[in-house]
Amino acid sequence: MIRKIIQINEEKCNGCGACANACHEGAIGMVNGKAKLLRDDYCDGMGDCLPECPTGAITFVEREAAAYDEAAVLANKQKKQAQADDKVHTGCPGSRSFQMERKDIPAERAVAGVSQLRQWPVQIKLAPINAPYFQGARLLIAADCTAYAYANFHQDFIRGKITLIGCPKLDAVDYREKLTEIIQNNEIQSVTVVRMEVPCCGGIEQAAKEALRESGKFIPWQVVTISTDGRILE
């Protein structure tokens, strides 16, 4: 088919790699120090890479090219993420991502003292962007102190959900970017944010709200606030 697609002038390319980093679809790669369009069907023709090129080496052309294949792009992203996770896990086996089978037990029959955690890792910083357990998940994003303050946290909040935790005061990271990618790249059914009443805990609530907005998806969500003496405030 004839369609609009990028073209890279290798003579103008200085090998900075800015376009490859800006291409969310992975259509551009660095080959022998130069940017190269790796696959036509990875290029969506939107041109996110154009503003990043400092030498003007990238332009649009209309030519015979394979249609943009969103499924292939997603599969490639998942493959790269899995490879990245493997590299990270070689240094820390305890961070390897895996899922635990838990039967969905009605609240009235749930046994106190039985863990309801469904996956590992739970820290937002360590969680992968793509994982099978995110598909169709009800996502719980919790400040890590909440599980200590609220006595029945597993039964009332973790049960039936995929859990991510963090501390916006102590973690020197921007949760918004990671959470946005998780929501964008997976079929999340709902989001529950559980935070403490202390002001610094507002960071995790704000990050989740911004991630939902930036994902461009309409997903049911709620925020629950826990008091320092272990009560649900809202």
Backbone as JSON, one array per atom type, in Angstrom:
{
  "sequence": "MIRKIIQINEEKCNGCGACANACHEGAIGMVNGKAKLLRDDYCDGMGDCLPECPTGAITFVEREAAAYDEAAVLANKQKKQAQADDKVHTGCPGSRSFQMERKDIPAERAVAGVSQLRQWPVQIKLAPINAPYFQGARLLIAADCTAYAYANFHQDFIRGKITLIGCPKLDAVDYREKLTEIIQNNEIQSVTVVRMEVPCCGGIEQAAKEALRESGKFIPWQVVTISTDGRILE",
  "N": [[0.83, -1.19, 0.0], [0.36, 2.34, -0.59], [1.61, 4.74, 1.5], [2.13, 7.27, 4.07], [5.34, 7.6, 5.46], [8.35, 7.5, 7.45], [11.59, 8.76, 6.41], [15.08, 8.34, 6.52], [17.94, 10.25, 6.3], [21.02, 9.18, 5.99], [23.42, 10.52, 5.67], [23.05, 12.96, 6.86], [22.54, 12.17, 9.44], [23.75, 12.17, 12.75], [24.14, 10.2, 14.54], [23.16, 10.39, 17.15], [21.03, 9.13, 18.41], [18.63, 10.1, 19.39], [16.2, 10.0, 18.0], [15.61, 7.27, 17.94], [15.16, 6.77, 20.63], [12.9, 8.32, 20.96], [11.01, 7.07, 19.43], [8.29, 5.33, 20.09], [7.3, 3.01, 19.1], [9.37, 1.38, 18.35], [10.37, 1.37, 15.79], [12.66, 2.53, 14.82], [16.14, 2.02, 14.91], [19.59, 1.84, 16.03], [22.17, 1.35, 13.84], [25.37, 0.46, 13.13], [26.2, 2.94, 14.13], [24.42, 4.75, 13.01], [21.09, 6.04, 12.56], [18.35, 3.95, 11.7], [15.52, 2.9, 9.82], [13.94, 0.19, 10.94], [11.77, -1.58, 10.48], [9.08, -1.33, 8.27], [6.41, -1.84, 9.04], [6.37, -1.22, 11.71], [6.35, 1.48, 11.9], [4.24, 4.12, 12.56], [3.76, 6.42, 11.22], [3.27, 8.82, 12.49], [5.24, 10.51, 13.36], [6.67, 11.13, 15.78], [9.36, 11.07, 16.13], [10.48, 13.09, 14.59], [10.7, 15.82, 15.74], [12.75, 15.36, 17.52], [15.11, 15.04, 16.17], [18.19, 16.52, 15.76], [19.54, 17.29, 13.47], [17.92, 17.36, 11.29], [17.59, 15.05, 9.8], [15.48, 13.38, 9.35], [12.59, 12.84, 7.46], [9.26, 12.97, 5.99], [7.93, 10.68, 3.62], [5.97, 9.51, 0.84], [5.34, 6.29, -0.01], [5.44, 2.89, -1.3], [4.66, 0.71, 1.23], [4.54, -1.57, 4.0], [1.54, -1.99, 5.9], [0.9, -0.31, 9.01], [1.41, -2.24, 11.87], [-0.06, -2.78, 14.66], [-0.33, -4.87, 16.52], [2.0, -6.36, 16.12], [3.87, -4.5, 16.93], [3.24, -4.24, 19.67], [3.8, -6.85, 20.52], [6.54, -6.91, 20.07], [7.38, -4.97, 21.9], [6.73, -6.24, 24.31], [8.44, -8.42, 24.16], [10.94, -7.15, 24.28], [10.74, -6.01, 26.82], [10.61, -8.28, 28.41], [13.15, -9.31, 27.94], [14.66, -7.25, 29.07], [13.81, -7.45, 31.71], [14.87, -9.94, 32.36], [17.58, -9.36, 32.31], [17.77, -7.6, 34.44], [17.0, -9.3, 36.51], [19.03, -11.14, 36.69], [20.85, -10.14, 38.44], [19.43, -9.97, 40.77], [17.7, -12.31, 42.03], [15.42, -12.35, 43.62], [13.77, -10.42, 42.6], [12.5, -11.38, 40.41], [9.77, -11.61, 38.21], [6.66, -13.13, 38.89], [3.6, -15.05, 39.05], [1.08, -15.84, 41.46], [-1.23, -18.36, 42.13], [-4.43, -17.74, 43.24], [-7.48, -18.62, 44.65], [-10.65, -17.17, 44.02], [-12.26, -16.2, 46.69], [-15.3, -15.61, 48.33], [-15.92, -12.68, 50.33], [-17.14, -13.2, 52.8], [-16.36, -15.75, 53.32], [-13.67, -15.73, 53.36], [-10.54, -16.46, 54.82], [-9.1, -15.26, 57.72], [-5.74, -14.15, 58.07], [-4.67, -15.49, 55.93], [-2.64, -15.08, 53.14], [-3.37, -12.87, 50.46], [-1.98, -12.04, 48.32], [-1.16, -11.84, 44.88], [0.89, -11.7, 43.02], [4.39, -11.19, 42.2], [7.16, -9.02, 41.62], [6.06, -6.52, 44.09], [6.71, -3.89, 44.5], [6.51, -0.72, 42.99], [8.71, 0.31, 41.6], [10.1, -1.99, 40.86], [8.34, -3.49, 39.41], [7.34, -5.08, 36.34], [6.6, -3.65, 33.06], [4.89, -4.96, 31.34], [3.04, -7.86, 31.99], [1.61, -11.11, 32.31], [-0.26, -11.22, 34.4], [-1.32, -8.67, 34.57], [-3.26, -8.41, 32.64], [-6.62, -7.84, 32.32], [-6.77, -7.15, 34.95], [-7.76, -6.03, 38.22], [-6.46, -3.28, 39.57], [-4.48, -2.5, 42.35], [-3.09, 0.23, 43.88], [-0.97, 1.12, 46.28], [0.12, 3.01, 49.11], [2.96, 2.1, 50.95], [2.81, 2.07, 53.76], [0.18, 1.67, 54.4], [-0.63, -0.99, 54.63], [0.39, -1.71, 57.06], [-0.86, -0.03, 58.83], [-3.63, -0.52, 58.52], [-5.49, -3.12, 59.69], [-6.86, -5.27, 58.41], [-5.9, -5.51, 55.79], [-5.18, -7.3, 53.67], [-7.51, -8.87, 53.21], [-9.49, -6.91, 52.72], [-8.48, -5.21, 50.75], [-6.27, -6.22, 49.09], [-7.21, -8.69, 48.22], [-8.23, -10.38, 45.36], [-7.05, -8.59, 43.65], [-4.35, -7.09, 41.69], [-1.35, -6.05, 43.03], [0.44, -3.05, 43.64], [2.98, -1.28, 45.27], [4.36, 1.6, 46.99], [6.41, 4.32, 48.24], [5.98, 7.62, 48.15], [7.47, 9.58, 49.42], [9.94, 8.51, 50.17], [10.96, 7.1, 47.96], [12.94, 7.98, 45.3], [11.73, 8.51, 42.69], [9.66, 9.02, 39.78], [6.54, 8.0, 39.92], [4.47, 8.3, 38.14], [5.16, 8.02, 35.37], [5.84, 5.26, 35.11], [3.47, 4.01, 35.99], [1.68, 4.99, 34.1], [2.58, 3.71, 31.76], [2.08, 1.03, 32.43], [-0.72, 1.02, 32.64], [-1.42, 1.85, 30.05], [-0.43, -0.23, 28.44], [-1.7, -2.56, 29.14], [-4.74, -4.43, 29.81], [-6.33, -3.07, 32.03], [-8.84, -3.29, 34.47], [-9.92, -1.85, 36.63], [-8.95, 0.69, 39.03], [-7.72, 1.01, 42.24], [-6.73, 3.21, 44.68], [-4.89, 3.33, 47.61], [-4.09, 5.22, 50.33], [-2.22, 6.88, 52.98], [-3.34, 9.2, 55.55], [-1.54, 11.25, 55.9], [0.07, 14.21, 54.61], [2.28, 13.87, 52.79], [1.73, 11.52, 51.54], [0.05, 12.07, 49.55], [1.35, 12.12, 47.15], [1.39, 9.61, 45.89], [-1.26, 9.24, 45.28], [-1.68, 11.4, 43.52], [0.1, 10.71, 41.45], [-1.09, 8.37, 40.47], [-3.57, 9.35, 39.55], [-2.72, 11.12, 37.53], [-1.49, 9.28, 35.85], [-3.66, 7.75, 35.0], [-5.07, 9.7, 33.57], [-3.18, 10.41, 31.57], [-2.94, 8.02, 30.25], [-5.04, 7.88, 28.55], [-7.23, 6.26, 28.74], [-10.52, 5.28, 29.79], [-11.15, 4.34, 32.88], [-12.64, 2.84, 35.67], [-12.12, 4.21, 38.92], [-10.95, 4.66, 42.32], [-10.23, 6.31, 45.45], [-8.96, 5.54, 48.58], [-8.55, 6.54, 51.88], [-6.47, 6.0, 54.65], [-6.36, 6.35, 58.16], [-3.83, 7.31, 60.58], [-4.22, 5.81, 62.84], [-5.38, 3.55, 61.88], [-7.96, 3.55, 60.66], [-10.54, 3.65, 58.12], [-10.93, 6.51, 56.3], [-12.11, 7.67, 54.05]],
  "CA": [[0.0, 0.0, 0.0], [1.07, 3.62, -0.57], [1.27, 5.5, 2.7], [3.16, 8.18, 4.6], [6.28, 6.89, 6.33], [9.56, 8.31, 7.6], [12.81, 8.44, 5.65], [16.23, 8.84, 7.26], [19.11, 10.59, 5.5], [22.17, 8.74, 6.78], [24.51, 11.5, 5.58], [22.78, 14.01, 7.85], [22.44, 11.57, 10.78], [24.99, 12.25, 13.52], [24.21, 9.04, 15.42], [22.87, 10.73, 18.55], [20.07, 8.17, 18.94], [17.44, 10.74, 19.96], [15.0, 9.54, 17.3], [15.35, 5.9, 18.37], [14.58, 6.86, 21.96], [11.59, 8.96, 20.86], [10.08, 6.2, 18.7], [7.68, 4.42, 21.04], [6.95, 1.75, 18.42], [10.56, 0.6, 18.08], [10.63, 1.27, 14.35], [14.0, 3.06, 14.54], [17.23, 1.47, 15.69], [20.92, 2.33, 15.67], [22.94, 0.34, 13.13], [26.69, 1.0, 12.76], [26.31, 4.34, 14.5], [23.46, 5.57, 12.28], [19.68, 5.67, 12.74], [17.83, 3.19, 10.57], [14.15, 2.39, 9.93], [14.13, -1.25, 11.0], [10.64, -2.26, 9.85], [8.01, -0.42, 7.84], [5.15, -2.07, 9.75], [6.47, -0.66, 13.06], [6.24, 2.94, 11.8], [2.84, 4.53, 12.46], [3.65, 7.61, 10.39], [2.87, 9.97, 13.29], [6.38, 11.42, 13.36], [7.19, 11.55, 17.09], [10.82, 11.14, 16.05], [10.94, 14.26, 13.84], [11.18, 16.96, 16.54], [13.92, 14.99, 18.31], [16.32, 14.99, 15.35], [18.84, 17.84, 15.77], [20.18, 17.6, 12.18], [16.94, 17.35, 10.2], [17.85, 13.89, 8.95], [14.25, 12.59, 9.18], [11.5, 13.5, 6.73], [8.17, 12.09, 5.56], [7.76, 10.39, 2.19], [4.87, 8.59, 0.53], [5.86, 5.21, -0.84], [4.91, 1.56, -1.03], [5.13, 0.23, 2.53], [3.61, -2.43, 4.73], [0.66, -1.26, 6.81], [1.29, -0.29, 10.41], [0.91, -3.44, 12.55], [-0.05, -2.49, 16.11], [-0.13, -6.12, 17.26], [3.42, -6.71, 16.03], [4.59, -3.53, 17.77], [3.02, -4.61, 21.06], [4.53, -8.09, 20.77], [7.96, -6.55, 20.14], [7.58, -4.28, 23.18], [6.68, -7.25, 25.37], [9.66, -9.21, 24.05], [12.05, -6.33, 24.79], [10.58, -5.86, 28.26], [10.99, -9.56, 29.02], [14.62, -9.39, 27.89], [15.17, -6.29, 30.05], [13.55, -8.01, 33.04], [15.82, -11.02, 32.59], [18.87, -8.76, 32.62], [17.69, -7.08, 35.81], [16.85, -10.37, 37.46], [20.26, -11.89, 36.87], [21.54, -9.59, 39.6], [18.58, -10.04, 41.96], [16.68, -13.34, 41.79], [14.21, -12.05, 44.37], [12.95, -9.46, 41.86], [11.92, -12.0, 39.23], [8.32, -11.5, 38.17], [5.87, -14.35, 38.76], [2.22, -14.97, 39.51], [0.65, -16.86, 42.41], [-2.63, -18.69, 41.94], [-5.29, -17.6, 44.42], [-8.88, -18.8, 44.33], [-11.5, -16.05, 44.42], [-13.12, -16.61, 47.79], [-16.16, -14.51, 48.79], [-15.44, -12.02, 51.54], [-17.68, -13.83, 54.01], [-15.71, -17.04, 53.52], [-12.22, -15.53, 53.37], [-9.95, -16.83, 56.1], [-8.15, -14.28, 58.23], [-4.38, -14.65, 58.21], [-4.23, -16.12, 54.67], [-2.2, -14.06, 52.2], [-4.14, -12.72, 49.23], [-1.09, -11.5, 47.29], [-1.28, -12.65, 43.66], [2.03, -11.59, 42.11], [5.66, -10.65, 42.7], [7.31, -8.14, 42.79], [4.97, -5.59, 44.36], [7.22, -2.51, 44.47], [6.31, -0.07, 41.69], [10.01, 0.45, 40.94], [10.56, -3.28, 40.36], [7.31, -4.15, 38.61], [7.5, -4.99, 34.88], [5.56, -2.89, 32.35], [3.96, -5.96, 30.81], [3.06, -9.17, 32.62], [0.3, -11.76, 32.1], [-1.23, -10.96, 35.48], [-1.94, -7.35, 34.41], [-4.36, -8.48, 31.69], [-7.91, -7.99, 32.98], [-6.58, -7.0, 36.4], [-8.18, -4.91, 39.07], [-5.15, -2.84, 40.06], [-4.38, -1.81, 43.64], [-1.88, 1.04, 44.03], [-1.05, 1.43, 47.7], [1.27, 3.49, 49.86], [3.36, 0.9, 51.67], [2.44, 2.11, 55.18], [-1.23, 1.36, 54.6], [-0.79, -2.38, 55.04], [0.75, -1.8, 58.47], [-1.83, 0.74, 59.62], [-4.97, -1.1, 58.43], [-5.29, -4.5, 60.12], [-7.43, -6.28, 57.51], [-5.54, -5.01, 54.46], [-5.2, -8.36, 52.66], [-8.88, -9.27, 52.9], [-10.32, -5.8, 52.25], [-7.92, -4.48, 49.62], [-5.45, -7.02, 48.18], [-7.98, -9.84, 47.72], [-8.78, -10.26, 44.01], [-6.41, -7.51, 42.89], [-2.91, -7.08, 41.48], [-0.92, -5.03, 43.98], [1.67, -2.3, 43.47], [3.16, -0.41, 46.42], [5.49, 2.51, 46.96], [6.4, 5.44, 49.18], [6.38, 8.81, 47.39], [8.41, 10.41, 50.18], [11.26, 7.87, 50.27], [11.43, 6.66, 46.64], [13.32, 9.11, 44.44], [11.31, 8.21, 41.33], [8.37, 9.55, 39.36], [5.67, 6.86, 39.68], [3.51, 8.6, 37.07], [5.59, 7.46, 34.09], [5.75, 3.8, 35.16], [2.06, 3.64, 36.09], [1.06, 5.29, 32.81], [2.94, 2.63, 30.83], [1.38, -0.19, 32.83], [-2.14, 1.16, 32.28], [-1.53, 1.93, 28.6], [-0.03, -1.46, 27.76], [-2.42, -3.72, 29.66], [-6.18, -4.26, 29.94], [-6.67, -2.87, 33.44], [-10.29, -3.15, 34.61], [-10.22, -0.8, 37.6], [-7.8, 1.12, 39.82], [-7.99, 1.45, 43.61], [-5.56, 3.83, 45.32], [-5.01, 3.39, 49.07], [-3.04, 6.09, 50.85], [-2.35, 7.32, 54.36], [-3.88, 10.54, 55.68], [-0.47, 12.23, 55.99], [0.17, 14.97, 53.36], [3.28, 13.36, 51.83], [1.17, 10.36, 50.85], [-0.7, 12.54, 48.39], [2.14, 11.92, 45.94], [1.01, 8.37, 45.2], [-2.59, 9.49, 44.72], [-1.53, 12.27, 42.36], [0.75, 9.95, 40.38], [-2.08, 7.45, 39.9], [-4.55, 10.15, 38.81], [-2.08, 11.6, 36.31], [-1.27, 8.12, 34.98], [-4.96, 7.43, 34.41], [-5.37, 10.72, 32.58], [-2.24, 10.35, 30.45], [-3.12, 6.76, 29.53], [-6.09, 8.07, 27.56], [-8.27, 5.26, 28.91], [-11.55, 5.53, 30.8], [-11.12, 3.2, 33.78], [-13.18, 3.17, 37.0], [-11.09, 4.32, 39.94], [-11.35, 5.21, 43.61], [-9.15, 6.57, 46.4], [-9.31, 5.26, 49.96], [-7.56, 7.1, 52.79], [-6.36, 5.33, 55.95], [-5.84, 7.2, 59.22], [-2.63, 6.75, 61.22], [-4.63, 4.83, 63.84], [-5.89, 2.37, 61.22], [-9.36, 3.62, 60.24], [-10.82, 4.14, 56.77], [-11.5, 7.85, 56.4], [-12.95, 7.96, 52.89]],
  "C": [[0.87, 1.25, 0.0], [0.64, 4.37, 0.67], [2.43, 6.38, 3.14], [4.03, 7.44, 5.6], [7.55, 7.72, 6.42], [10.68, 7.83, 6.68], [13.98, 9.09, 6.37], [17.41, 9.05, 6.31], [20.35, 10.27, 6.33], [23.33, 9.74, 6.74], [24.31, 12.62, 6.6], [22.77, 13.47, 9.28], [23.77, 11.64, 11.51], [25.11, 11.13, 14.55], [23.89, 9.31, 16.88], [21.88, 9.76, 19.2], [18.79, 8.77, 19.51], [16.16, 10.24, 19.31], [14.62, 8.13, 17.74], [14.71, 5.88, 19.75], [13.16, 7.42, 21.92], [10.56, 8.07, 20.18], [9.53, 5.14, 19.63], [7.37, 3.06, 20.42], [8.15, 0.87, 18.15], [10.89, 0.44, 16.62], [12.04, 1.7, 13.98], [15.02, 2.41, 15.46], [18.55, 2.05, 15.23], [21.73, 1.17, 15.07], [24.24, 0.97, 12.65], [26.78, 2.5, 13.0], [25.35, 5.28, 13.79], [22.03, 5.08, 12.56], [19.16, 4.98, 11.49], [16.38, 2.78, 10.84], [14.22, 0.87, 9.83], [13.03, -2.02, 10.28], [9.56, -1.26, 9.5], [6.76, -0.59, 8.7], [5.19, -1.65, 11.21], [6.26, 0.86, 13.05], [4.79, 3.34, 11.61], [2.64, 5.8, 11.65], [3.25, 8.86, 11.14], [4.01, 10.98, 13.47], [6.84, 11.92, 14.71], [8.7, 11.75, 17.05], [11.32, 12.44, 15.41], [11.46, 15.4, 14.72], [12.44, 16.66, 17.32], [15.21, 15.03, 17.5], [16.97, 16.36, 15.26], [19.44, 18.25, 14.42], [19.21, 17.62, 11.01], [17.1, 16.17, 9.27], [16.58, 13.08, 8.65], [13.18, 13.42, 8.48], [10.41, 12.48, 6.45], [8.24, 11.89, 4.05], [6.5, 9.55, 2.03], [5.4, 7.55, -0.43], [5.14, 3.92, -0.52], [5.51, 1.04, 0.28], [4.08, -0.66, 3.16], [2.77, -1.58, 5.68], [1.19, -1.34, 8.23], [0.62, -1.45, 11.14], [1.03, -3.25, 14.06], [0.21, -3.74, 16.94], [1.34, -6.53, 17.26], [4.26, -5.79, 16.9], [4.46, -3.9, 19.23], [3.79, -5.87, 21.42], [6.03, -7.81, 20.9], [8.29, -5.85, 21.45], [7.64, -5.29, 24.33], [7.95, -8.1, 25.36], [10.85, -8.44, 24.63], [11.97, -6.18, 26.3], [10.98, -7.13, 28.98], [12.5, -9.73, 29.03], [15.25, -8.46, 28.91], [14.98, -6.82, 31.46], [14.54, -9.11, 33.36], [17.19, -10.47, 32.96], [18.89, -8.22, 34.05], [17.71, -8.21, 36.82], [18.11, -11.19, 37.65], [21.03, -11.4, 38.07], [20.74, -9.73, 40.87], [17.46, -11.05, 41.73], [15.37, -13.05, 42.51], [13.3, -11.06, 43.68], [12.29, -10.08, 40.64], [10.4, -12.01, 39.31], [7.66, -12.86, 38.04], [4.51, -14.16, 39.4], [1.9, -16.11, 40.45], [-0.84, -17.11, 42.22], [-3.38, -18.56, 43.26], [-6.74, -17.8, 43.97], [-9.68, -17.6, 44.82], [-12.51, -16.54, 45.44], [-13.98, -15.43, 48.22], [-15.69, -13.97, 50.12], [-15.9, -12.72, 52.81], [-17.03, -15.17, 54.33], [-14.19, -16.93, 53.59], [-11.67, -15.79, 54.77], [-8.92, -15.79, 56.52], [-6.78, -14.92, 58.38], [-3.84, -15.34, 56.97], [-3.86, -15.02, 53.68], [-3.06, -14.06, 50.94], [-3.29, -12.17, 48.09], [-1.05, -12.42, 46.09], [-0.04, -12.61, 42.77], [3.25, -11.04, 42.85], [6.46, -10.16, 41.51], [6.11, -7.21, 42.96], [5.43, -4.14, 44.34], [7.05, -1.93, 43.06], [7.63, 0.01, 40.92], [10.48, -0.85, 40.29], [9.58, -3.95, 39.42], [7.6, -4.02, 37.11], [6.38, -4.15, 34.28], [4.47, -3.84, 31.86], [4.13, -7.27, 31.58], [1.69, -9.8, 32.44], [-0.72, -11.41, 33.17], [-1.86, -9.57, 35.41], [-3.17, -7.4, 33.49], [-5.68, -8.78, 32.41], [-7.86, -7.76, 34.47], [-7.35, -5.83, 36.99], [-6.93, -4.49, 39.82], [-5.29, -2.1, 41.38], [-3.04, -1.08, 43.69], [-1.9, 1.59, 45.45], [0.26, 2.02, 48.23], [1.67, 2.37, 50.83], [3.01, 0.91, 53.15], [1.01, 1.66, 55.43], [-1.45, -0.06, 55.11], [-0.44, -2.59, 56.51], [-0.29, -1.1, 59.35], [-3.2, 0.06, 59.66], [-4.88, -2.61, 58.62], [-5.76, -5.53, 59.1], [-7.12, -5.98, 56.04], [-5.64, -6.09, 53.39], [-6.63, -8.7, 52.24], [-9.68, -8.14, 52.26], [-9.79, -5.12, 51.0], [-7.15, -5.36, 48.63], [-6.25, -8.13, 47.52], [-8.59, -9.55, 46.34], [-8.12, -9.2, 43.15], [-4.93, -7.82, 42.65], [-2.37, -5.85, 42.2], [0.41, -4.39, 43.59], [1.79, -1.34, 44.64], [4.36, 0.5, 46.24], [5.34, 3.57, 48.02], [6.88, 6.69, 48.45], [7.38, 9.71, 48.12], [9.83, 9.85, 50.15], [11.82, 7.43, 48.92], [11.72, 7.87, 45.76], [13.01, 8.81, 42.98], [9.96, 8.87, 41.06], [7.47, 8.36, 39.01], [4.78, 7.06, 38.46], [3.89, 7.93, 35.77], [5.42, 5.95, 34.05], [4.28, 3.35, 35.18], [1.33, 3.89, 34.78], [1.34, 4.17, 31.81], [2.21, 1.34, 31.15], [-0.08, -0.13, 32.4], [-2.32, 1.18, 30.77], [-1.34, 0.58, 27.93], [-0.75, -2.71, 28.22], [-3.91, -3.39, 29.79], [-6.56, -4.22, 31.42], [-8.17, -2.59, 33.56], [-10.68, -2.04, 35.57], [-8.95, -0.47, 38.38], [-8.3, 1.57, 41.19], [-6.7, 1.98, 44.19], [-5.82, 3.88, 46.82], [-3.8, 4.15, 49.61], [-3.26, 6.37, 52.33], [-2.87, 8.76, 54.39], [-2.8, 11.63, 55.69], [-0.26, 12.91, 54.63], [1.15, 14.38, 52.34], [2.76, 12.18, 51.03], [0.33, 10.77, 49.65], [0.04, 12.33, 47.09], [1.73, 10.68, 45.18], [-0.38, 8.5, 44.6], [-2.5, 10.33, 43.45], [-0.91, 11.55, 41.19], [-0.24, 9.02, 39.69], [-3.1, 8.2, 39.06], [-3.97, 10.64, 37.49], [-1.84, 10.46, 35.33], [-2.56, 7.72, 34.28], [-5.3, 8.42, 33.31], [-4.48, 10.6, 31.36], [-2.38, 9.05, 29.65], [-4.15, 6.9, 28.41], [-7.22, 7.07, 27.66], [-9.28, 5.71, 29.96], [-11.67, 4.28, 31.66], [-11.72, 3.61, 35.12], [-12.07, 3.21, 38.04], [-11.66, 4.9, 41.23], [-10.12, 5.41, 44.48], [-9.69, 6.32, 47.8], [-8.18, 5.79, 50.84], [-7.63, 6.41, 54.15], [-5.77, 6.3, 56.97], [-4.62, 6.53, 59.87], [-2.98, 5.78, 62.33], [-5.41, 3.66, 63.22], [-7.35, 2.37, 60.82], [-9.46, 4.08, 58.79], [-11.53, 5.48, 56.9], [-12.41, 8.19, 55.25], [-12.76, 6.9, 51.82]]
}
